[in-house]
Amino acid sequence: MPVPTLELTDSPAVDSEAPAVLLAARRTGDGPELLAPAGFDWVPAALTALGAKGAADEVTSLVEPGDRGRLVIVAGVGDRADAATLRLAAGAAVRSSPSLEAVSIAVPATEPESAAALLEGAALGAYAFTDYREGPSGPGRIVLHADHDADAIRLDRIRAVVAAVARTKDLVNTAPNDLPPAALAELAAEAASAAGIAVRVLDERLLADEGFSGILAVGSGSSRPPRLVRLEYAPAEASVHLALVGKGITFDSGGLSLKPGASMVGMKSDMAGAAAVLSAIVALAELRVPVRVTGWLCLAENMPSGHAVRPNDVLRMKDGTTVEVLNTDAEGRLVMADALAAASAEQPDAIVDVATLTGAQVVALGNRIAGLMGDDDLVAQVRSAADAVGEPVWPMPLPDDLKTLLKSDVADLANTKLGTVVPGMLLAGVFLQQFVGHRDGADEARIPWAHVDIAGPSFNSGSPWGFTGSGATGAAVRTLVRLGEQLAAR
């Protein structure tokens, strides 16, 4: 998980020793408008000669005239230059230049938010995964030229968030043969313990003893048994308790309801929710945010075998609800249901779960926008956090009538509906909702809950864009960190 060294200088002059300088350009009706300090008067003409427009995601590389011959990278920001566009532009520029050893960012940023966005975007764009093949590892040093001090732009926060996203990407990019549930649980325990987070790992024996039948059933077909990891960051000054639940299917074959071969490719990313929850809690602990956070990582490998859960099997979940399994490829909701029930038993102030839950999310919202469901007030808070960090989400309904589609002839619920076209993302959300507990007392209100479906946004199998390269994206990490900060500030 190499993270570049991030530095800040208030010197307006760009270091003559820097091998590359990052500038920005805004698109206007008269051509690209350069956003740069003095000394780069030659750049606009060069951009125009090359047909550059200053459009978003446009990166133009130039060589500085004269003896130095430095590389000058100009990133387009589109029609406006604000924190969101600068973050993406800096990320696109650095991502497009993976062989650089260092880069100086010389984009004027009068507001601390814009300066922070430039540095964060560049650092996110520097990510490279080289565990299985040799290749450029991205810049090891990024220097921001800005008239702000480290406290103003919260440099420590940028470092912690960038490291959290990189950790998530590393875990999701890791080949499934190298990351069975036990190995992921061990890595999670190491990272959490290093940040002062309490860790409890439940193996298959403890899962059985404590009634986690959903996690056990999903993992029963694999020779590599499941795990549940409970994390707790509990600073003394915390007044709010947030529970985070993450889906961690380390590989999803579909089980006995086997996926088509092509649909299995990329299923190593089915643990992206658990990776995001882990990394967000570690970042919150490193930043000492005064909010209590408990995390539940539901780890299993969904494989077909003589021991695998079968269609028509009935499971008694952690909260006592019985569920008939109609499709073993609707497995994520089974592991999440157990953890939602366990999280609810601790009576947190809010529960947010993150999961690569349904292909229907991709059909409805595509690969960049996550589906967001749950209680209105908490959904609004999650959306506010996501908007603040530039991770698109879109609120979706949870219609009460969909519960009728989950009827079973023999159990309290079925895990899905077969034989008809249904709104799959919403139906999965309705299923999860049944396992969110109430406040102490049967007549009390349900614990505030939000569900984030990141099936599409968690893994980029298309063209790179902004600071997002191919493969794992680290989706939801930055949203969860911001949500924790917002709750702590209440």
N, C-alpha and C positions, 0 to 999 in steps of 0.2 A: 504494500500500500504506500508507494512513494508519493509524498505530497510536496510540492515545491516550497522552497523557502520564500516567504512573503516579506517584503521590505517596504518601508515608506520613507520618502524624503520630501522635504519642503523646497528643495532646490528646483527652480524653474528650468534650469539648464539640463539638458539630457546628457548623461554621462557619455563622453566620447568613446569610452571603452566598451559600451554596450554593443553586443553584436547585432541587436535588432531593436527597433523602436516601433511601438504601436501607436498609431494615430487613428482618428475616426473622421468620417465624412457624413454629412447629412444630405439627403436628396432634396433638391429644390427645382423649381421650374427653369432655372438658369444653369443647371448643372450641379455637380457636387460641391457642397460648401465644406471646406476643410475645418475640422475642430482640432487645432494644434497650437502650440506656443510659437513664438518667433523663431525663424531659422528654417522654416520649411516652405518658403514662398514658391519653390519650384514644383511642389507636389500637385497643386490643382491642374496645371497644364499637363503634367504627366498622366493624371487620372483621365482627363478629357481625351488625350491622345489614345488611351487604351480603351475608351468607351465605358469607363466606370461611371456609375450613376449615383453612388452612395446609398444604394438600396439595402434593405435588411438582408443579412446573411451573405452580402457581397464582400469578398476579401481580395484586395489587390496588393501584390508584392512589387516593390520598387527597389532599385539600387540607388543610393544617395550619390550624386555626382561628386567628383573630387577624389582625393587620395584615400579617404577612409572607406568609401564604398560600402557603407553600412546597409543592411537590409531594413527597409522601411515598409511596414505592413499597415495598410489603411483598411479599416473595417467600416462597412456601411451600417448606419443606424436606421435608415429609412427616413420618414418624414419628420420625426421628432427625436430629440436627444434627452431622454429621461433615464431614471435608474434602470427600468426594465429593459429598454432598448440597448443601453450601454452594457449591461450585464451580458446580454446575448451577443453583442458585437465583439466584445473583448474575448468572450469564449470562443466564438467562431474563428477569430484571428489566431489565437494560440492553438486551437485544435488543428487548424490548417497548416501549422508550422511545427510539427512534432520533433524535428531534428534540432531545433534551437536549444542551446544550453541555458540561455538567459534572455530576458526581454525587459525593456523599459517601457512603461505605459506613460505616454505624454499627452493624454487627452485632458483638456481643462475641465475641472469639476468643481464648481463653486459650492455645491452642497455636499455635506458629508455623505448623504445617502447615495449620491452618484459616484463619489470616490470609492465607497465601499463596494458598490455594484461592479465597478470596473475591476477591482482587485479580485472579488469573488468569482466573477465570470471568467476571468483569465485563469485563475487557479482551477476552476472546474474544467475548463477546456484543456488543461494540461494533463488530464488523466490518461494513462495508458495501461493496458493489461498485457504483460509480457511473460506470464508464468509458463506458457507452453511453446513459445517461439521467440527468437531474438527479434528485436526491432527498436526503433527510437522510443525512449521513455518519456519524452516531453521535457519542457524546460524545467530545470532544477531550481531556478531563481527568477522571481518576478518582482520588479521594483516599480512602485507607483510614485509618480511625481505629482504631488498635490499639497496644497497649503492647508493641511489638516493634520492634527496629531493622531497617534494611535488610539487614544481614548475616544476621540470624536467619531472615528469610523469603526470603532469596536474591532480592532485588528485581531484580538484574541478570539472573538466570536467567529470571524471569517475563517481563521485557521481551524477551529473546532468543527465548524459546519462542513468545510471542504474535506476534512479528514473523515467525517461521518459519511459523507456521500461516497468518498473513495472506498471506504470499508464495505459499504453496501454493494457497490459495483464489483469489488473483488469477490465477494461471496457469491453474488448472482452469476458472475462470469465463470466461476470455477466449475470444472467438469463434474458431472454427477457421480462418476466413479470415485472421485476424490472427496466428496462431501456427503456422506451418509448422515442420517440424523444424529448419531452419536458424535461424529466429528464436528458437525455444526454446533451442537450443544457445547462441546469442549471449547471451541473457538469463541462462542458467545460468553461462556463463563470467564475465559481469560480476559477478554476485552472489558467486560463489565467489572470484574474484580479489580483490574488495574485502575479503574475510575472510582473505586470506592463503593460500588454497587453490590448489594447483597444478592447472592445467587443460590437458587435451589434447582437441582436437576432431578426430574422424575424419570427413572428408567421404566422398562416394561412391567417390572414387578410392582413398583410403587403406583404406576398408572392403574394397574388392575386393583390393587388394594384400595385406591382412593376413588374408584368409579369413573375413570376417564375412558369410557367404552368407545366413544367416537374415534379418539386418537388411536386406541389399540386396534380397532377394526380396520381403519384405513391402512395402518402399518402392518397388518397381519400377513399380507401376501409377500412381504419382502423378507429376505434373510438378514436384513439390517434393521433392527427393531427401532420403534419410535421413541421419541423423547418429548417431554414438556419442560421448558425452562421458565422459571419464574424469576423475574428481576425486581429489585426494589431499591429505588433511590428516594431516601426520606430525610431531607435536611430538617434540622430542628425548627427552623423558622417557617416551614411550609404551612399554609392554611388551606390549600386546595389539594385534593387527591385525584389525579388523572390515571385511569387504567388504559393501557394500550395492548391490543391483541393483534398478533401477526400470524398470518398463514405461512407455514413453512414446509410445503411439500417439496422435498429435495429432488424428486423426479416423479412425474406423473405420467404413467403409461395408460391410465384410465382403469387399471385393474381388470377384472373379468369383463367389464364393459369396455373392451379394448379400443383405444383411439386408432384411427387410421395412421399408417406409418408417417406420413408427412406431418400430421398434427402433433406427433410426439417431438419433432424437432423444435428446440427452444423450451421444452418443458423443464429444463434445469432451472429456469427462472421462476418456477412456481413457488419458490420460497422467498420471493422478493419482499413480501409483506413482513415476514419475520425479520429479515435482514434490516429493513427500514426501521422497525420498532427498536431493535437492538441498538442500532447506530444513533438514533435520535435520543434514546435514554442516556447513552454514553456521552453524547455532546452536552445534554442538559446538566449532567453531573460534572463534567469538566468545567462548564461555565458557572457552576454553583447557582443555578437558577432556583429560587426558593419555591419549588413546587414538588409535592410528593408524586412520584410516578411509579406505578407497578407495571411491569411488562410480562406478557404471556406469549411465549414462542411455541407454536404447535408444530412439532417436527415429525414428519413421517414420510416414507417412500411408498407410493401407491403402485404396487406391482401385482401381476397375476400369478397365482400358484395354487397348489392344492390346499394351502392354508388361507387363501385370500377370502375376504368377505364376499358374500354372494348376493345377487339380487333376490329379494324377498327375505333376507335376514332381517331380524328385528333387534335393535340395539337399545339398551336402557342408558340414557345419557347421564352426565354428571348431576343434573338437577332432577333426575327421575323420569323425565319425559321419554316415552318410547318412540322410536323412529324406525319405520320400515325402509330399507334401502331398495330403491327401484333401479337406480343407476349408480354403479360404483365409480363412475367418472364425475359424479357430483359429490366429490369427497371433501373438498375444502370446507364446505359448510358443516360437515360432520366434526372435523377437528376444531373448527372455530366455535361451534356450539358448546362443546365441552369447556373451552376456555372462557367464553362469555359467561357461562353459568358460574364458573369458579371466580372470575373477576367480580361478578355481581355480588357474590356472597360476602365480599369484603366491603361492600357499601361505599364505593368511590363516589366522588361528586360527578364524574362523567366517565364514559367509556367510549373510546374510539378504536375501531378495528380497521386494519388495512390488509387487503387480500387481492391476489390475482385470481379473482373468484369466477368470472364467467366470460366466455367468448362473446356473449351477448353484449357485454360492455363495449367491445371493439366494434360490433355491428352498429350500436347506437351512437357512440361518441368518438370512434376512431382511436388512433394510437397516441394522441397527445393530451386528451382530456379525460380525466378520471371521473367516474360516476360517484356521486355523493348522496347518501340517503340517511334518514334518521329523524330525530326530533328537531323541530324548526330552529330553536334557539342555538343548540349546539351545532347544527348544520351551518348556521350563519357564522358562528365563530370559526369553524374549520374553514369555511370559504374565505373569510376575512384573512386568516393566516395564509392560505394558499395564494390569494391574490397579492398579498404583500411580498411574497418571495418569488412570484412568477411561475407558480405551478398550477396550470389550469384545472379546475374542477367544474362540474355542472350538477346542480341539485336535481334529483329525480324523485318521483313520488313512491310511496309504499301503499298502494291501494288495499284497503281492508278486504275487498272481495277476492283478492288473489289467494287468501288463506284457504278458501274452499278447494283450490287446486292441489293443496297439500294433504287432502284427506287420504287416509289409509283404511282398508277394510279390517285391519287387525291391530293397528298401533295408533298412538296419538297423532302422529304425523307421518307423511312420506317425505323422502328427501328431495323429490322432484315430481314433475308431472310428465308422463310419457304419452306419446301418440297424438299430440296436437301442438300447434304453434302457440307458444306462450312468451310473454315478455321475460326472458330468462334472467336478466340482471335484477329486475324488480322482484321476481319470485324468490331468487336467492336471498335478497335483502329481507323479504317478509319472513322467510325461514329463520334467518339469524335473529330477527326481532323477537321471536318466540322464546329465545333463551336469555334475553336481557332481563335481569331481575327487577323487582320493585324495592322501594324503600322498606325498611323493616316494618312489618305489618302488611297483611294481605290486601288491605284496602288502600294502601299508599300508592303514590304515583310511580311509574316506571323510572328507573335510573336514566338520566339523560344519556343518549347513545347516538353515535354517528358511525356509518359504515362507508369506507372508501374503497371502491373497486378499481384497482390499478392494472387490470389484465393487459390493456394495451400500452399504457404509458411506462410500464416497468422495464420494457425491453425493446430496443430499437433495432428492428430487422430491416429497416429501410435506409435511406440516405442520411448521413450526418447533418445536423443543423444546430445553429447556435453553439452552445458549449456541449451539446450532446453528440457523442460519437456513436459508433455501432455497438450493439450489445447492451449491457445493463445501463440503466439511466440513473439509478438512485432515487427514483420517484418517491415522493411523500416524505422523505427525510427532512427536507428544509421546512415543509409545512408543519410537521409534528414539532420540530424545535420551536418554530415561531408560536405555535399554539400553546406549548408549555410556558413560554415567556409571557404570552398574553394572559393566561390564567393566573400566573404568579403576580401579575401587575394589578389584578382586580382588587 
